[in-house]
Amino acid sequence: MKLKLDWEQFTTRSFLRLSILAFTAIVSFYLGKHWSDDSSSLTFFSTTQPSPATSPSVAISPNANLSSILPQNAAPAPPPLPRKVGIVDEAGSMRTNFSSDFALGAGIDGESDGAVGNETSDQVGSAVKFKVDKFEVCDEKLREYIPCLDNEEAIRKLESTERGEIWERHCPSKENSLSCLVPVPQGYKTPIPWPQSRDEVWFSNVPHTRLVEDKGGQNWISRDNDKFKFPGGGTQFIHGADQYLDQISEMVPEIAFGKHTRVALDVGCGVASFGAYLLARDVLTLSIAPKDVHENQIQFALERNVPAMVAAFTTKRLMYPSQAFDLIHCSRCRINWTRDDGILLLEVNRMLRAGGYFAWAAQPVYKHEEPQMEAWKEMENLTTQMCWTLVKKEGYLAIWQKPLNNSCYTSRDPSLAQPPLCDVNDNPNDVWYVNLKACISRLPENGNAANVSAWPARLNEPPPRLQEVQMDSIIAKNELFRAETKYWDDIIDGYIRIFKWKKLQIRNVMDMRSEFGGFAAALINQGMNSWVMNVVPTSEPNTLPVIFDRGLIGVAHDWCEPFDTYPRTYDLLHASGLLSKEQKRCNISSILLEMDRILRPGGLAYIRDSKDIMDETMEITKAMGWHNDLRDTAEGQYASRKILMCRKPMSRS
């Protein structure tokens, strides 16, 4: 009897244990299935749309919703990636209590469930293979083509051109977009390297003599056999830029080139000698001018390997954020600053950092003829109403300083408070196709942007305006900033060691998706003799204020449209996560053709992106005649990212 009871108890216990084990297995299966369905990807920027109460940081292009020129083809969905990451904080501890849309390196972000196809595609198993016909070379007349500035059809239809509308962006329709390879001038040579290029460039690379004829007597430029020479002069500094810069330093020592003043804007720059000579004083100057009768002045600047781009004061805001520049300079820039209630000088005020300086060298400063004296009086009245302080007027140069806060603005007599303060809802960092406003941009009450560190400390310190970037991460932005800087430092160090970057001619660089500017900062930290145009896509949070606060330069841009620069501008194009991010909005072929247009012959393109987009990208670059080398990242062959290293050929048959 006892044996029977023991056997019954044993079988009962065994049944219970088996039942519990089976139940646990079933529950585990369903829990595992539930969590495995979470396909949240680790991304650099959020793809979620802001709520109606929250305005985007940067306006979206009017052309953002245009359909692709080429047909759409589905691509395999990427494997799910965890959204949570850990990061080392200032105390050296690993933190995981934040959710961020920043993925350091940004190549694993933006993998989408659709890819832009090419002319034909073949489905083989689960893979999509692309075939792209070889691109033809464009007609010779497109040798200097800037698509959005050379749209003659749109320019002819303008209702008015009196405020410079002719120099604004008028992008061609998708039917008329660039579909060929911009030709190279006959006899084109590898550009003369920096710093020699400051003083001379090859005539065959920029074969235009109009500036020599117009400005040769002002010490701008001369021709010497097969080269153009640049003596370093300008209309108002005929004896040379160095002497002129010494004069500015003596007039206002607080400008402190290379320390307090790091980032400058030169308006109506000519051949950019002002900015070229400031580089030796550790000042990074962005030189701008329209594509006007002084043909190709920006092209000369870029051939000299000096930071420059085509831009003009017309009816739209320039593509730079508020409080971007420590110094803004205009030497005989032929701009009527007081027209339309001072709307153009108010745009200068928007871009000028609190406490920054505006230097104006022009005839009204020193001439005593009645028209010039009247123009000076108008300038005096306007700057006084804007609360600028005339720090020094000497010879043909006047220098003003912008206030540090709003106290002067708010203390003005209400009946005389013109120009008015901008509406409290106006975002001074919204710049993409935004009209100019005849009002004074408000300064932040917390003093952000006025309190940046001196150079070079500001390069690697998280600036206060970092906290204003609209992104999912809130409490860990400083840690993300430092981690991104460290990430690119390590990668650039590897590029220098393995690919011998310092032995290559890499001077003019564009980072096409710049995030916090970590790539550009790493080039400086690693001792590369380069400058970087940091591009912040308008489809992503606006980090441009952070980039400028670091002492770097950049611009807002929508890669569904062409960029405002001449062909053959850059030695290196860096695109990290750009194509996979933009493939839902833009045509990948159009982006790559634009890259070909602005890349110098013999130049490099490093495309760091999702492996799912690499086959298509390689087919397009091969069709453009580029030489490709696809490599694994340091994460190994099974990583979600690859690096496509490309070189554009020196010539095309």
WOVENQUI-V410179 format. One record per residue. N is the residue number from 1. RES is the residue in three letters. PHI is phi in radians with two decimals (999 if undefined). D_LAST is the distance of its C-alpha to the last C-alpha in Angstrom with 1 decimal. Layout:
[[N & RES & PHI & D_LAST] [N & RES & PHI & D_LAST]]
//
This chain:
[[1 & MET & 999 & 101.4] [2 & LYS & -1.07 & 99.7] [3 & LEU & -1.10 & 97.1] [4 & LYS & -1.14 & 96.4] [5 & LEU & -1.12 & 95.9] [6 & ASP & -1.08 & 93.6] [7 & TRP & -1.14 & 91.5] [8 & GLU & -1.13 & 91.3] [9 & GLN & -1.11 & 90.2] [10 & PHE & -1.10 & 87.6] [11 & THR & -1.16 & 86.1] [12 & THR & -1.12 & 86.2] [13 & ARG & -1.12 & 84.4] [14 & SER & -1.10 & 81.8] [15 & PHE & -1.09 & 81.1] [16 & LEU & -1.11 & 80.7] [17 & ARG & -1.11 & 78.3] [18 & LEU & -1.11 & 76.2] [19 & SER & -1.10 & 76.2] [20 & ILE & -1.11 & 75.1] [21 & LEU & -1.08 & 72.3] [22 & ALA & -1.13 & 71.1] [23 & PHE & -1.07 & 71.3] [24 & THR & -1.08 & 69.3] [25 & ALA & -1.09 & 66.6] [26 & ILE & -1.12 & 66.3] [27 & VAL & -1.08 & 66.1] [28 & SER & -1.07 & 63.5] [29 & PHE & -1.08 & 61.4] [30 & TYR & -1.23 & 61.5] [31 & LEU & -1.12 & 60.9] [32 & GLY & -1.07 & 57.9] [33 & LYS & -1.11 & 56.5] [34 & HIS & -1.08 & 57.1] [35 & TRP & -1.24 & 55.3] [36 & SER & -1.24 & 52.4] [37 & ASP & -1.37 & 51.7] [38 & ASP & -1.31 & 50.9] [39 & SER & -1.81 & 47.1] [40 & SER & -1.03 & 46.9] [41 & SER & -1.83 & 43.7] [42 & LEU & -1.46 & 43.5] [43 & THR & -2.17 & 41.3] [44 & PHE & -1.29 & 40.5] [45 & PHE & -2.16 & 41.4] [46 & SER & -1.25 & 43.7] [47 & THR & -1.74 & 42.4] [48 & THR & -1.32 & 45.9] [49 & GLN & -1.48 & 46.4] [50 & PRO & -1.18 & 48.9] [51 & SER & -1.19 & 52.2] [52 & PRO & -1.01 & 53.0] [53 & ALA & -1.37 & 55.0] [54 & THR & -1.97 & 52.1] [55 & SER & -1.42 & 49.3] [56 & PRO & -1.15 & 45.8] [57 & SER & -1.20 & 44.7] [58 & VAL & -2.31 & 41.6] [59 & ALA & -1.13 & 41.3] [60 & ILE & -1.47 & 38.9] [61 & SER & -1.03 & 36.2] [62 & PRO & -1.05 & 37.1] [63 & ASN & -1.68 & 33.9] [64 & ALA & -1.12 & 34.8] [65 & ASN & -1.70 & 36.1] [66 & LEU & -1.16 & 33.3] [67 & SER & -1.27 & 32.3] [68 & SER & -1.23 & 29.0] [69 & ILE & -1.24 & 26.4] [70 & LEU & -1.73 & 25.9] [71 & PRO & -1.19 & 29.0] [72 & GLN & -1.55 & 31.2] [73 & ASN & -2.36 & 31.8] [74 & ALA & -1.26 & 34.6] [75 & ALA & -2.06 & 34.0] [76 & PRO & -1.02 & 36.8] [77 & ALA & -1.21 & 39.1] [78 & PRO & -1.27 & 39.1] [79 & PRO & -1.16 & 42.3] [80 & PRO & -1.14 & 44.9] [81 & LEU & -2.18 & 44.9] [82 & PRO & -1.18 & 48.0] [83 & ARG & -1.46 & 48.2] [84 & LYS & -1.42 & 50.7] [85 & VAL & -2.33 & 49.6] [86 & GLY & -1.83 & 51.6] [87 & ILE & -2.60 & 50.9] [88 & VAL & -1.42 & 52.7] [89 & ASP & -1.52 & 54.6] [90 & GLU & -1.10 & 55.8] [91 & ALA & -1.50 & 58.8] [92 & GLY & 1.53 & 56.8] [93 & SER & -1.71 & 57.9] [94 & MET & -1.37 & 55.8] [95 & ARG & -2.03 & 55.9] [96 & THR & -2.23 & 55.1] [97 & ASN & -1.59 & 57.1] [98 & PHE & -2.60 & 54.2] [99 & SER & -2.06 & 51.5] [100 & SER & -2.21 & 48.1] [101 & ASP & -1.68 & 44.9] [102 & PHE & -1.59 & 43.2] [103 & ALA & -2.03 & 41.5] [104 & LEU & -1.05 & 40.6] [105 & GLY & 1.67 & 36.9] [106 & ALA & 1.01 & 36.5] [107 & GLY & -1.42 & 34.2] [108 & ILE & -1.57 & 36.9] [109 & ASP & -1.59 & 37.6] [110 & GLY & 1.24 & 36.4] [111 & GLU & -1.13 & 36.0] [112 & SER & -2.01 & 36.6] [113 & ASP & -1.60 & 37.7] [114 & GLY & -2.53 & 34.7] [115 & ALA & -2.29 & 31.0] [116 & VAL & -1.29 & 28.4] [117 & GLY & -1.50 & 26.8] [118 & ASN & -1.98 & 23.4] [119 & GLU & -1.09 & 22.8] [120 & THR & -2.44 & 24.7] [121 & SER & -2.59 & 26.9] [122 & ASP & -2.06 & 29.1] [123 & GLN & -1.64 & 32.5] [124 & VAL & -2.15 & 33.4] [125 & GLY & 1.12 & 36.8] [126 & SER & -1.70 & 36.8] [127 & ALA & -1.72 & 33.1] [128 & VAL & -1.92 & 30.4] [129 & LYS & -1.85 & 27.0] [130 & PHE & -1.85 & 24.1] [131 & LYS & -2.20 & 21.2] [132 & VAL & -2.21 & 18.3] [133 & ASP & -1.19 & 15.6] [134 & LYS & -1.07 & 12.0] [135 & PHE & -1.33 & 11.5] [136 & GLU & -1.48 & 9.6] [137 & VAL & -1.40 & 8.4] [138 & CYS & -1.19 & 11.7] [139 & ASP & -1.07 & 13.1] [140 & GLU & -1.01 & 13.2] [141 & LYS & -1.17 & 16.9] [142 & LEU & -1.67 & 16.4] [143 & ARG & -1.05 & 15.0] [144 & GLU & -1.97 & 18.5] [145 & TYR & -1.23 & 19.5] [146 & ILE & -2.05 & 22.4] [147 & PRO & -0.90 & 23.3] [148 & CYS & -1.44 & 27.0] [149 & LEU & -1.94 & 27.6] [150 & ASP & -2.02 & 25.6] [151 & ASN & -1.49 & 27.1] [152 & GLU & -1.09 & 28.5] [153 & GLU & -1.08 & 30.3] [154 & ALA & -1.19 & 32.3] [155 & ILE & -1.14 & 33.1] [156 & ARG & -1.10 & 34.5] [157 & LYS & -1.56 & 36.8] [158 & LEU & -1.10 & 38.3] [159 & GLU & -1.33 & 42.1] [160 & SER & -2.58 & 42.4] [161 & THR & -2.27 & 40.4] [162 & GLU & -1.22 & 43.3] [163 & ARG & -1.88 & 42.8] [164 & GLY & 1.50 & 39.1] [165 & GLU & -1.00 & 38.0] [166 & ILE & -1.12 & 35.0] [167 & TRP & -1.66 & 33.6] [168 & GLU & -1.48 & 34.2] [169 & ARG & -1.31 & 31.9] [170 & HIS & -2.39 & 31.3] [171 & CYS & -1.30 & 28.7] [172 & PRO & -1.20 & 27.2] [173 & SER & -1.17 & 28.5] [174 & LYS & -1.09 & 26.9] [175 & GLU & -1.17 & 26.0] [176 & ASN & -1.89 & 24.0] [177 & SER & -1.24 & 22.6] [178 & LEU & -1.09 & 18.9] [179 & SER & -2.30 & 17.0] [180 & CYS & -2.47 & 13.4] [181 & LEU & -1.72 & 11.3] [182 & VAL & -1.10 & 12.4] [183 & PRO & -1.26 & 10.0] [184 & VAL & -1.73 & 10.6] [185 & PRO & -1.03 & 12.8] [186 & GLN & -1.09 & 12.0] [187 & GLY & 1.43 & 13.6] [188 & TYR & -1.01 & 13.8] [189 & LYS & -2.14 & 16.0] [190 & THR & -0.99 & 17.6] [191 & PRO & -0.97 & 20.5] [192 & ILE & -1.13 & 23.9] [193 & PRO & -1.30 & 26.0] [194 & TRP & -1.31 & 29.2] [195 & PRO & -1.60 & 31.9] [196 & GLN & -1.04 & 30.6] [197 & SER & -1.18 & 28.2] [198 & ARG & -1.03 & 31.4] [199 & ASP & -1.84 & 32.0] [200 & GLU & -2.79 & 28.7] [201 & VAL & -2.42 & 25.0] [202 & TRP & -1.26 & 22.1] [203 & PHE & -1.07 & 22.1] [204 & SER & -1.14 & 18.3] [205 & ASN & -1.39 & 18.0] [206 & VAL & -2.36 & 20.5] [207 & PRO & -1.38 & 20.8] [208 & HIS & -2.32 & 23.9] [209 & THR & -1.90 & 27.3] [210 & ARG & -1.04 & 29.6] [211 & LEU & -1.16 & 31.1] [212 & VAL & -1.09 & 31.9] [213 & GLU & -1.20 & 33.7] [214 & ASP & -1.45 & 35.6] [215 & LYS & -2.12 & 36.4] [216 & GLY & -1.01 & 36.2] [217 & GLY & -1.27 & 40.0] [218 & GLN & -1.78 & 40.5] [219 & ASN & 1.20 & 38.9] [220 & TRP & -1.31 & 35.9] [221 & ILE & -2.74 & 33.0] [222 & SER & -2.54 & 32.5] [223 & ARG & -1.91 & 29.8] [224 & ASP & -2.31 & 30.1] [225 & ASN & 0.99 & 27.6] [226 & ASP & -1.62 & 24.2] [227 & LYS & -2.34 & 25.7] [228 & PHE & -1.67 & 27.6] [229 & LYS & -1.97 & 31.0] [230 & PHE & -2.15 & 33.0] [231 & PRO & -1.19 & 36.8] [232 & GLY & 1.71 & 37.7] [233 & GLY & -1.62 & 39.7] [234 & GLY & -2.68 & 40.0] [235 & THR & -1.00 & 42.0] [236 & GLN & -1.78 & 45.1] [237 & PHE & -2.36 & 44.5] [238 & ILE & -1.10 & 43.7] [239 & HIS & -1.54 & 45.2] [240 & GLY & 2.07 & 42.7] [241 & ALA & -1.20 & 42.1] [242 & ASP & -1.06 & 44.1] [243 & GLN & -1.10 & 47.2] [244 & TYR & -1.14 & 46.7] [245 & LEU & -1.17 & 46.4] [246 & ASP & -1.07 & 49.6] [247 & GLN & -1.08 & 51.3] [248 & ILE & -1.07 & 50.5] [249 & SER & -1.11 & 51.7] [250 & GLU & -1.27 & 54.9] [251 & MET & -1.17 & 55.6] [252 & VAL & -2.36 & 55.2] [253 & PRO & -1.02 & 55.4] [254 & GLU & -1.17 & 55.3] [255 & ILE & -1.06 & 51.6] [256 & ALA & 0.78 & 51.1] [257 & PHE & -0.96 & 47.4] [258 & GLY & 1.46 & 46.1] [259 & LYS & -2.25 & 49.1] [260 & HIS & -1.28 & 50.3] [261 & THR & -1.76 & 47.2] [262 & ARG & -2.02 & 44.1] [263 & VAL & -2.03 & 41.8] [264 & ALA & -2.22 & 41.5] [265 & LEU & -2.15 & 39.8] [266 & ASP & -1.87 & 39.0] [267 & VAL & -1.64 & 39.1] [268 & GLY & 1.11 & 37.4] [269 & CYS & -1.37 & 36.0] [270 & GLY & 1.13 & 34.3] [271 & VAL & -1.67 & 31.9] [272 & ALA & 1.24 & 33.8] [273 & SER & -1.19 & 35.9] [274 & PHE & -0.99 & 38.8] [275 & GLY & -1.22 & 37.0] [276 & ALA & -1.08 & 35.3] [277 & TYR & -1.43 & 38.7] [278 & LEU & -1.22 & 40.3] [279 & LEU & -1.02 & 38.1] [280 & ALA & -1.20 & 40.2] [281 & ARG & -1.82 & 43.3] [282 & ASP & 1.11 & 42.0] [283 & VAL & -2.00 & 41.3] [284 & LEU & -1.68 & 38.2] [285 & THR & -1.91 & 37.6] [286 & LEU & -1.62 & 35.4] [287 & SER & -1.69 & 34.4] [288 & ILE & -2.26 & 33.9] [289 & ALA & -2.88 & 33.6] [290 & PRO & -1.35 & 32.6] [291 & LYS & -1.51 & 29.5] [292 & ASP & -2.08 & 31.8] [293 & VAL & -1.13 & 32.4] [294 & HIS & -1.40 & 31.8] [295 & GLU & -0.96 & 28.1] [296 & ASN & 1.17 & 26.0] [297 & GLN & -1.11 & 29.0] [298 & ILE & -1.22 & 28.0] [299 & GLN & -1.14 & 24.5] [300 & PHE & -1.09 & 26.1] [301 & ALA & -1.03 & 28.4] [302 & LEU & -1.23 & 25.7] [303 & GLU & -1.16 & 23.8] [304 & ARG & -1.34 & 27.2] [305 & ASN & 1.20 & 27.2] [306 & VAL & -1.96 & 30.2] [307 & PRO & -1.04 & 30.9] [308 & ALA & -2.85 & 30.3] [309 & MET & -2.76 & 29.4] [310 & VAL & -1.37 & 29.8] [311 & ALA & -2.82 & 33.3] [312 & ALA & -2.58 & 36.2] [313 & PHE & -1.47 & 39.9] [314 & THR & -2.30 & 40.4] [315 & THR & -2.07 & 42.2] [316 & LYS & -2.02 & 40.8] [317 & ARG & -1.09 & 41.3] [318 & LEU & -1.25 & 38.6] [319 & MET & -1.48 & 37.0] [320 & TYR & -2.12 & 39.1] [321 & PRO & -1.35 & 42.4] [322 & SER & -1.21 & 45.9] [323 & GLN & 0.87 & 47.2] [324 & ALA & -1.56 & 43.7] [325 & PHE & -1.93 & 43.9] [326 & ASP & -1.34 & 46.6] [327 & LEU & -2.52 & 45.9] [328 & ILE & -2.12 & 44.4] [329 & HIS & -2.17 & 43.8] [330 & CYS & -2.42 & 43.5] [331 & SER & -2.00 & 43.5] [332 & ARG & 0.84 & 43.6] [333 & CYS & -1.48 & 41.4] [334 & ARG & 1.04 & 42.7] [335 & ILE & -2.06 & 43.9] [336 & ASN & -1.48 & 47.4] [337 & TRP & -1.18 & 48.6] [338 & THR & -1.71 & 51.8] [339 & ARG & -1.19 & 50.7] [340 & ASP & 0.91 & 51.6] [341 & ASP & 1.05 & 54.2] [342 & GLY & 1.34 & 51.9] [343 & ILE & -1.08 & 49.4] [344 & LEU & -1.33 & 46.5] [345 & LEU & -1.22 & 48.6] [346 & LEU & -1.20 & 49.8] [347 & GLU & -1.22 & 46.2] [348 & VAL & -1.03 & 46.1] [349 & ASN & -1.05 & 49.4] [350 & ARG & -1.06 & 47.9] [351 & MET & -1.46 & 45.1] [352 & LEU & -1.46 & 47.4] [353 & ARG & -1.13 & 49.1] [354 & ALA & -0.98 & 52.9] [355 & GLY & 1.48 & 54.2] [356 & GLY & -1.39 & 50.8] [357 & TYR & -2.12 & 50.5] [358 & PHE & -2.03 & 49.1] [359 & ALA & -1.90 & 48.5] [360 & TRP & -2.19 & 48.4] [361 & ALA & -1.94 & 48.0] [362 & ALA & -2.81 & 48.6] [363 & GLN & -1.04 & 50.9] [364 & PRO & -1.04 & 53.5] [365 & VAL & -1.23 & 54.3] [366 & TYR & -2.20 & 55.6] [367 & LYS & -1.48 & 56.1] [368 & HIS & -1.97 & 59.5] [369 & GLU & -1.18 & 58.8] [370 & GLU & -0.99 & 60.2] [371 & PRO & -1.06 & 56.9] [372 & GLN & -1.26 & 55.5] [373 & MET & -1.16 & 58.8] [374 & GLU & -1.17 & 58.8] [375 & ALA & -1.11 & 55.3] [376 & TRP & -1.13 & 56.5] [377 & LYS & -1.10 & 59.6] [378 & GLU & -1.09 & 57.5] [379 & MET & -1.15 & 55.3] [380 & GLU & -1.04 & 58.5] [381 & ASN & -1.11 & 60.1] [382 & LEU & -1.13 & 57.1] [383 & THR & -1.14 & 56.5] [384 & THR & -1.14 & 60.2] [385 & GLN & -1.13 & 60.2] [386 & MET & -1.50 & 57.3] [387 & CYS & 1.21 & 59.5] [388 & TRP & -1.35 & 57.1] [389 & THR & -1.86 & 59.0] [390 & LEU & -1.32 & 58.3] [391 & VAL & -1.34 & 58.2] [392 & LYS & -2.78 & 57.7] [393 & LYS & -2.25 & 57.2] [394 & GLU & -2.58 & 56.6] [395 & GLY & 1.05 & 55.3] [396 & TYR & -1.72 & 52.3] [397 & LEU & -2.18 & 51.7] [398 & ALA & -2.18 & 53.3] [399 & ILE & -2.25 & 52.9] [400 & TRP & -1.93 & 54.2] [401 & GLN & -2.16 & 54.7] [402 & LYS & -1.40 & 54.5] [403 & PRO & -1.17 & 57.5] [404 & LEU & -1.51 & 57.6] [405 & ASN & -2.63 & 59.2] [406 & ASN & -1.57 & 60.4] [407 & SER & -1.04 & 64.0] [408 & CYS & -1.15 & 63.5] [409 & TYR & -1.07 & 61.9] [410 & THR & -1.32 & 64.7] [411 & SER & -1.63 & 67.4] [412 & ARG & -1.20 & 66.5] [413 & ASP & -1.06 & 69.0] [414 & PRO & -0.93 & 68.0] [415 & SER & -1.28 & 68.7] [416 & LEU & -2.05 & 66.3] [417 & ALA & -1.38 & 63.7] [418 & GLN & -2.24 & 60.7] [419 & PRO & -1.16 & 57.8] [420 & PRO & -1.33 & 59.0] [421 & LEU & -1.23 & 57.9] [422 & CYS & -1.14 & 55.3] [423 & ASP & -1.00 & 56.6] [424 & VAL & -1.08 & 57.3] [425 & ASN & -1.52 & 54.9] [426 & ASP & -1.27 & 52.0] [427 & ASN & -1.72 & 49.4] [428 & PRO & -1.19 & 47.8] [429 & ASN & -1.65 & 44.9] [430 & ASP & -1.39 & 43.8] [431 & VAL & -2.29 & 40.9] [432 & TRP & -1.35 & 38.3] [433 & TYR & 0.98 & 38.8] [434 & VAL & -1.79 & 42.3] [435 & ASN & -1.19 & 44.1] [436 & LEU & -1.09 & 45.6] [437 & LYS & -2.25 & 49.3] [438 & ALA & -1.47 & 52.0] [439 & CYS & -2.60 & 53.8] [440 & ILE & -1.58 & 54.2] [441 & SER & -1.12 & 52.5] [442 & ARG & -1.22 & 55.2] [443 & LEU & -1.58 & 55.2] [444 & PRO & -1.12 & 55.9] [445 & GLU & -1.13 & 59.6] [446 & ASN & -1.42 & 58.8] [447 & GLY & 1.37 & 57.0] [448 & ASN & -1.01 & 53.8] [449 & ALA & 1.52 & 50.9] [450 & ALA & -1.41 & 53.4] [451 & ASN & -1.97 & 54.4] [452 & VAL & -1.28 & 51.2] [453 & SER & -1.25 & 51.6] [454 & ALA & -1.25 & 50.6] [455 & TRP & -1.31 & 47.3] [456 & PRO & -1.67 & 46.4] [457 & ALA & -1.03 & 48.9] [458 & ARG & -1.13 & 47.4] [459 & LEU & -1.06 & 44.1] [460 & ASN & -1.99 & 45.7] [461 & GLU & -1.76 & 48.8] [462 & PRO & -1.08 & 48.9] [463 & PRO & -1.35 & 49.4] [464 & PRO & -0.99 & 52.1] [465 & ARG & -1.24 & 49.7] [466 & LEU & -1.00 & 48.3] [467 & GLN & -1.23 & 51.4] [468 & GLU & -1.56 & 50.4] [469 & VAL & -1.16 & 47.2] [470 & GLN & -1.44 & 47.8] [471 & MET & -2.63 & 47.2] [472 & ASP & -1.19 & 49.5] [473 & SER & -1.31 & 50.4] [474 & ILE & -2.04 & 53.2] [475 & ILE & -1.46 & 55.2] [476 & ALA & -2.09 & 52.5] [477 & LYS & -1.11 & 49.9] [478 & ASN & -1.08 & 50.5] [479 & GLU & -1.16 & 50.2] [480 & LEU & -1.12 & 46.9] [481 & PHE & -1.02 & 45.6] [482 & ARG & -1.18 & 46.6] [483 & ALA & -1.17 & 45.4] [484 & GLU & -1.11 & 41.9] [485 & THR & -1.06 & 41.8] [486 & LYS & -1.14 & 42.9] [487 & TYR & -0.99 & 40.5] [488 & TRP & -1.28 & 37.4] [489 & ASP & -0.99 & 39.0] [490 & ASP & -1.14 & 39.2] [491 & ILE & -1.17 & 35.6] [492 & ILE & -1.12 & 34.2] [493 & ASP & -1.01 & 36.5] [494 & GLY & -1.15 & 35.0] [495 & TYR & -1.06 & 31.4] [496 & ILE & -1.17 & 32.4] [497 & ARG & -1.29 & 34.3] [498 & ILE & -1.51 & 31.9] [499 & PHE & -1.78 & 28.4] [500 & LYS & 1.00 & 29.5] [501 & TRP & -1.01 & 28.5] [502 & LYS & -1.23 & 30.5] [503 & LYS & -1.60 & 28.4] [504 & LEU & -1.60 & 25.2] [505 & GLN & -1.55 & 24.2] [506 & ILE & -2.05 & 25.3] [507 & ARG & -2.01 & 26.9] [508 & ASN & -1.56 & 25.9] [509 & VAL & -2.18 & 26.6] [510 & MET & -2.13 & 27.0] [511 & ASP & -1.75 & 29.3] [512 & MET & -1.35 & 28.6] [513 & ARG & -2.59 & 32.0] [514 & SER & -1.56 & 34.3] [515 & GLU & 0.93 & 37.8] [516 & PHE & -1.60 & 40.2] [517 & GLY & 1.49 & 37.6] [518 & GLY & -1.12 & 38.3] [519 & PHE & -1.10 & 34.7] [520 & ALA & -1.13 & 34.7] [521 & ALA & -1.09 & 38.2] [522 & ALA & -1.14 & 37.3] [523 & LEU & -1.06 & 34.7] [524 & ILE & -1.23 & 37.5] [525 & ASN & -1.05 & 40.1] [526 & GLN & -1.62 & 37.9] [527 & GLY & 1.34 & 37.3] [528 & MET & -1.30 & 33.5] [529 & ASN & -1.55 & 32.7] [530 & SER & -2.30 & 30.8] [531 & TRP & -2.15 & 31.6] [532 & VAL & -2.21 & 31.0] [533 & MET & -1.57 & 30.6] [534 & ASN & -1.50 & 32.7] [535 & VAL & -1.83 & 32.0] [536 & VAL & -1.86 & 34.9] [537 & PRO & -1.04 & 34.0] [538 & THR & -1.21 & 36.4] [539 & SER & -1.43 & 37.1] [540 & GLU & -2.20 & 38.9] [541 & PRO & -0.96 & 41.9] [542 & ASN & -1.47 & 41.5] [543 & THR & -1.72 & 41.5] [544 & LEU & -1.01 & 40.2] [545 & PRO & -0.99 & 43.7] [546 & VAL & -1.13 & 43.8] [547 & ILE & -1.07 & 40.5] [548 & PHE & -1.19 & 41.7] [549 & ASP & -1.12 & 45.1] [550 & ARG & -1.35 & 43.5] [551 & GLY & 1.60 & 42.2] [552 & LEU & -1.99 & 38.6] [553 & ILE & -2.06 & 36.5] [554 & GLY & -2.97 & 34.9] [555 & VAL & -2.72 & 34.4] [556 & ALA & -1.46 & 35.1] [557 & HIS & -2.76 & 32.2] [558 & ASP & -1.85 & 31.7] [559 & TRP & -1.30 & 28.4] [560 & CYS & -1.32 & 28.6] [561 & GLU & -2.20 & 27.5] [562 & PRO & -1.20 & 24.8] [563 & PHE & -1.63 & 25.8] [564 & ASP & -1.52 & 26.9] [565 & THR & -2.60 & 24.6] [566 & TYR & -1.30 & 21.6] [567 & PRO & -1.06 & 18.0] [568 & ARG & 1.09 & 17.3] [569 & THR & -1.66 & 21.1] [570 & TYR & -1.97 & 21.7] [571 & ASP & -1.45 & 21.3] [572 & LEU & -2.49 & 22.8] [573 & LEU & -1.93 & 23.4] [574 & HIS & -2.02 & 26.4] [575 & ALA & -2.24 & 27.3] [576 & SER & -1.89 & 30.6] [577 & GLY & 1.27 & 31.8] [578 & LEU & -1.27 & 29.9] [579 & LEU & -1.16 & 28.1] [580 & SER & -1.17 & 31.2] [581 & LYS & -1.28 & 33.3] [582 & GLU & -1.71 & 31.4] [583 & GLN & -1.13 & 30.4] [584 & LYS & -1.35 & 33.5] [585 & ARG & -1.76 & 32.9] [586 & CYS & -2.08 & 29.1] [587 & ASN & -1.54 & 26.1] [588 & ILE & -1.07 & 24.3] [589 & SER & -1.03 & 20.9] [590 & SER & -1.13 & 21.6] [591 & ILE & -1.11 & 22.6] [592 & LEU & -1.21 & 19.6] [593 & LEU & -1.13 & 17.3] [594 & GLU & -1.18 & 19.6] [595 & MET & -1.06 & 19.3] [596 & ASP & -1.11 & 15.5] [597 & ARG & -1.09 & 16.2] [598 & ILE & -1.62 & 18.9] [599 & LEU & -1.54 & 17.6] [600 & ARG & -1.21 & 16.3] [601 & PRO & -0.98 & 13.2] [602 & GLY & 1.47 & 14.8] [603 & GLY & -1.34 & 17.5] [604 & LEU & -1.95 & 19.6] [605 & ALA & -2.28 & 21.0] [606 & TYR & -1.90 & 24.3] [607 & ILE & -1.92 & 25.3] [608 & ARG & -1.87 & 29.0] [609 & ASP & -2.75 & 30.2] [610 & SER & -1.04 & 32.1] [611 & LYS & -1.12 & 31.2] [612 & ASP & -1.18 & 31.6] [613 & ILE & -1.85 & 28.5] [614 & MET & -1.24 & 26.2] [615 & ASP & -1.03 & 25.1] [616 & GLU & -1.11 & 23.9] [617 & THR & -1.07 & 22.2] [618 & MET & -1.13 & 20.4] [619 & GLU & -1.10 & 19.1] [620 & ILE & -1.21 & 17.8] [621 & THR & -1.14 & 16.2] [622 & LYS & -1.13 & 14.5] [623 & ALA & -1.16 & 13.2] [624 & MET & -1.50 & 11.8] [625 & GLY & 1.53 & 10.0] [626 & TRP & -1.30 & 13.0] [627 & HIS & -1.63 & 14.9] [628 & ASN & -1.96 & 18.5] [629 & ASP & -2.52 & 21.9] [630 & LEU & -1.57 & 24.9] [631 & ARG & -2.31 & 28.2] [632 & ASP & -1.33 & 31.8] [633 & THR & -1.39 & 33.6] [634 & ALA & -1.15 & 36.7] [635 & GLU & -1.35 & 38.7] [636 & GLY & 1.85 & 37.6] [637 & GLN & -1.24 & 35.9] [638 & TYR & -1.68 & 38.2] [639 & ALA & -1.20 & 37.6] [640 & SER & -1.37 & 36.4] [641 & ARG & -2.00 & 33.5] [642 & LYS & -2.34 & 30.3] [643 & ILE & -2.05 & 27.8] [644 & LEU & -1.81 & 24.1] [645 & MET & -1.74 & 22.4] [646 & CYS & -2.14 & 18.7] [647 & ARG & -2.27 & 16.2] [648 & LYS & -1.40 & 13.2] [649 & PRO & -1.19 & 10.3] [650 & MET & -1.22 & 10.4] [651 & SER & -2.50 & 6.8] [652 & ARG & -2.29 & 3.8] [653 & SER & -1.52 & 0.0]]
//
